[in-house]
Amino acid sequence: MTSRMKAVVYLGKEQIAVKEVEKPKLKPGEVLIKVHSAGICGSDLGIYAGKHPRAKAPLIMGHEFTGEVVETLATESDIKVGDKVTVNPLISCGNCQPCQTGNAHVCKKLGLIGIDIDGGFAEYVKVDAAKVLKLPQDLPLDVACLVEPLAVCVHAVRKSILKAGDTVAVLGGGPIGLLTAITARYAGASRVFVTEISESRRDLARSLGFTVIDASQDPEAEILSLTRGNGADVVYEAAGVPATATLATRLVKITGQIVIVGVFKEPAKVDLQAVNFRELSLIGVRVYTPRDYEVAIDMLIKNQEIGRVISHKLPLEQAQEGIELMRGTGHSMKILLQP
């Protein structure tokens, strides 16, 4: 087995290259995964733009990935060579107050594979065996690449006050928005509105059975009209842009809840007077717990149509093209790199 591999290496602001690098060498407790698919995430775009506060070049990005175990030094793990797997990429310290109180997903020093250490945009990646999750043999490895982003959405819905029969509005119809809409319906929402600017994304959301609203028109008037003037019980903000932060307080019912799922790159205006006068609940969510991962895998097993969120599958050599597609005008959804 050769000691070299191909990888997409982040070299600095808006610079990546496909390079031959050393294949990872295992330490006790680690496994080596031959990567099948790795998803490009908004966090990767932030790294590429030179805006991520922790990511330092040179770095192999990629925290959403699946593959097959080809080597192991984890003698006490039940992970074996030949297993189809995905990975929970969170790295927690285990010592801080959140970690000590069962909230390791919001560790004070939280890190991620693919951000703080090398990740999955490569032919091989090494991972602590404790972070590896076995996948069912009948779940395709490309569809299973959605486990990590879907777990984000599962966490958002499970943290919210959503009850069976509630009406939900999801602001933003990109991969996270659409997966949030799918999860809200799975959790019992009777009606799910998705607001989105991109026509192709609206078409996909509509084909999956959601009530779709053109965000460039007047989503407030339309949602209020469709809810008899009341607004949605729960609003999930999944676009991470200033306009939707302002809009959220106008779309939610009195005493309703707004869940901030999208990651804002800069401070955004929020009408806190509306939060007061309408007794709104406003919460933020970040990543996921191990239980959210389990639920996400179960959802994908039961409904592989979720895989329609994947729009492109590209070889490593086209990583630059994948990044440009994601930074573009909304004609893509989840893009996978496949070594």
N, C-alpha and C positions, 0 to 999 in steps of 0.2 A: 504494500500500500504506500503510495507516494506521500512524502511529508509536506507537500505544497498543496495549495488550493486557490481557487478564484474567490475574490470577495469584492464587494463594493465598499470602497474606503472613502470616508469623509475627510477631506484634506484642509478644509478651511471654508470661510464664507463663500457659498455658491460654487464650491469645488468638490466634485466627487470623481473617482476613477475606479475602473475595474482593474484590479491588480492581482498578481500572484503573491501570496503571502504564506507564512508558515501555518500549517494546520495546527490547531490547538493541541497542547499536550495536557493530558489529564492529571489531576491530583486525586488523592484518595477521596471518595465520596462523590466524584463527578462522573458524568456520562458524556459520550460524544454522540451527537445527533447529525445524521446526514439530512440536510435541509431539503424538504420537498417544495414548500411554499412559504413565502414571507410577505406579509401585508405592509404596504406603505401607509403610514399614519400621519395625522396632522402634526404630531410631535416630531416626526422625521423631517417634515417641511420646515419646522422651526429650527431644527439643528442645521439643515441645509442653508437656511437664511442667515445663519450665524447669530440667532437670537436666543438659543437655549442657554440658560445660565450655568448648566453643569456640564454639558457635552463638550469634550475637548478633542481636537484633532491630534493625531490620526485616530479614527474610530470607525468600526464596522457597525452601522446602525441596524435597526430592525428588532422590535420586541414582540411582534405578532408572527409566530412561525410554527410550522408543523414539520414532522419528518420521522425518520426511523433510527432507532438506537443501533449504532454499529460497534460501540466499544463501551465498556464500563469498568470503573474502579470503585463502584459503590457496592461493597460486599454485603451490607446490611439492608439494601433496598430490594424491593420486588421488581424493579425495572430491569428488564433483560434485553440482551441483544436481539434485534428483530421486532421489538415492540414499536407500534405506531403511536406517536406521542405528540402532545403539545406542551407548552411551558407557561407557568405563571411567572412573569418576569420581574415581580417586585422583589426588592432587596431591602429588608428591614434590619434595624440594629438589634432589636430584642431587649434593649435596656431602658429606653425612654418611657415616659409616662403613657403615651398612647400604646406602645408595644406591650407594656406591663398590664394594660387594662383591656386587652383583647381587640385593640384597634391598630394592629401592625400595618394596615394598609394606609394609614396616615401617620406613619412613623416620622418623627422630627427630622430624621436623616434619610428619608425614603429615596431609594435609588431604583433604577431599572436596567435590566439587561438590554443592550442596544443603545443605552444613553450614557450610563456610568461605566459599563464594561462592554466589550465587543458582543454584538448580537447576531441576528439571523440573515443578514444580507450577504450570505456566503454559502459555499458548498457544505461546510461543516461548522458546527458551533458546540462549545462545551458548556455544560450547565450542571449546577448542583443537583444531584438526584432528587433531593427533597422538593425541588421546584417542577419536577416532571410529572405530567399526568398521562396515563394510558388512555388511548382512544379505542372505541369499538372498531372491529375490523371492517364493518360495513359503512362507516362514516368516511367519505372521501377526504383525503388530506387537504385538498384545496378548500372545500367547504369548512373543514375543521379549523382553518386559518381564521375564521370569524369568531372563534371562541373568545379571544381576548377582547375585541371591541364589543362583542355582544355582552360580555360580563360587565363592562362599563354601564351598559344600558339596563341590565338586570339589576345592578346595584342602585341605579337612579330610581327605578320603579319600586324596588323593595324598600327604599328609604322614604318614599313618598307616602301620602295618605290615600292613594288610589284604592277605591272600593269597587266591587263588582257593580256594573251598570253605570259607572261614572262616565262623563264626557271629558275627553282629553284633547288638548291642542299641543302639537309638537312644532316648534319654530325652527325651521331648517330641515331640508329633505336630503341632506348628504348621508354618508354611510351611518354616522352615529344617530342622526335624526330618524332615519328610516328604521334602524334597528331598535330605537327607543319606541317608535310607533308599533312595531311588531310585538315588542315585549309588553307594552301597555295593553294591547288587545289580548295577548296571551294571559295577562293577569286579570282580565275581566272587564276592561273598558268597553262600553256599549257602542261608543262612537269615537273615532279618532280623526281629528283634523290635522293635516300636514300643510304648513305654509312653506313655499319654496319659490325662488326666482327662476331657476333653470327649468326650461320646458322639458328637457329629456328626463330630469329627475322627477318632475311632476308626473310625467307619463308612467314612469316606473312605479311610483307610489300609488297612482290610480289603478294600475294593473294588479297591485297587491290588495286592492279593496279598500283603500283609505279615501276619505273625503278630502280632496286636494284643493288648495286655495293658492292663487297666484299672489305671491308676496309683493309683487311690484304694483298691484292694484290697491285695494282697500281691505286688507284682511280683517281689520277690526270690525268694519261694518258687516262683512259677510259672516263672521263667526257669531257676532251678536244677533244677527238676523236668524241664523240657524239654531240658536240656543234660546230663542224667545226673549232676547235682551239680557240674558243672565250671564253669559260667558261660560268658559270651560271650568269644570271642577278642579282640574290640575293642568297647569301649563309647564311643559318641559322645554326649556330654552336650550337648543342644540346647535345654534349657529355661531355663537360666540362673537357677535358683532354688536356695536352700539345700538343700531336701530331696533334689534329684537329685544335688547335689555329694556328699552323704553316701552316697546309694544307689550311686553309680557304683563305689566300691571293693568293694562287696558283690556286684555282678553280674558282675564281670570275672573270668576264670579266673586261677589262679596263673600268673605271668609274662606276663599279658595287658597290654593297653594301654587307657588312658582318654584320649580326645581332647576337650578343652574347646572346643566350638563356640559355645555360647551365651555371651552377654556378661553377666557378673554385675554388677549395679548396686551391690553391697556385698559385703564379704568374707564367705565362706561356710566352714563347717567341713569339713575333709577329713581322713579318718583316715590320717594319715601313718604310723602304726604298721603299718597294713595295706599301705601302699606298701612299707615295709621288709620285713616278714615274708613278703609274697607276691611280692616282687620285681616290682612293677608299674611300668610306664612311664606317666608322666603328662605330656602335652604340651598346649600351647595353640596355637591357630591364629587368625590375623587376616586378614581380607579375602582377597586372591587375587593371583596373578601373571598376566601376559599369557597364558601357556600355559593356565592354568585357564580364562580367558575363552574361548579357542579350543575347549577340550574342552566347555565348557558349551553353546556354540553348536552344536557337532556333535551333542551329546546331544539338543538340542531339535529339530534337523532330523530325526534318526532316530526320535524318539519324542515326537510332539506331544501324546500323552496326558498328558505332564507338565503340560500346560496346565490339567488338572483341579484343580491346586492353586489356581487363580484362582477365588475364590468370588463376588466382586462387581466390577462395573464402574460407576463413578459419574461424573457430570459434576463439574467443578471446584466448582460451587455447593454440592455435597454433601460437600465435604471434611471438614467438621465431623462429619457422620454417619459417614463412613468411619473417622475417628479414634476416635469413640465405639464403633463396632463392633469395632475392633481392641483397644480397652481393655476390652471386655466379657467375656462368659463363655465364649468359645471357639466361638461359632457362625459365625465367619468364618475364612477362610484368607487368601490374598493378595488384597488389595483394590487395584484400579487406579482412578486418576483419569484421565478422558478428556476433555481440552479440546474 
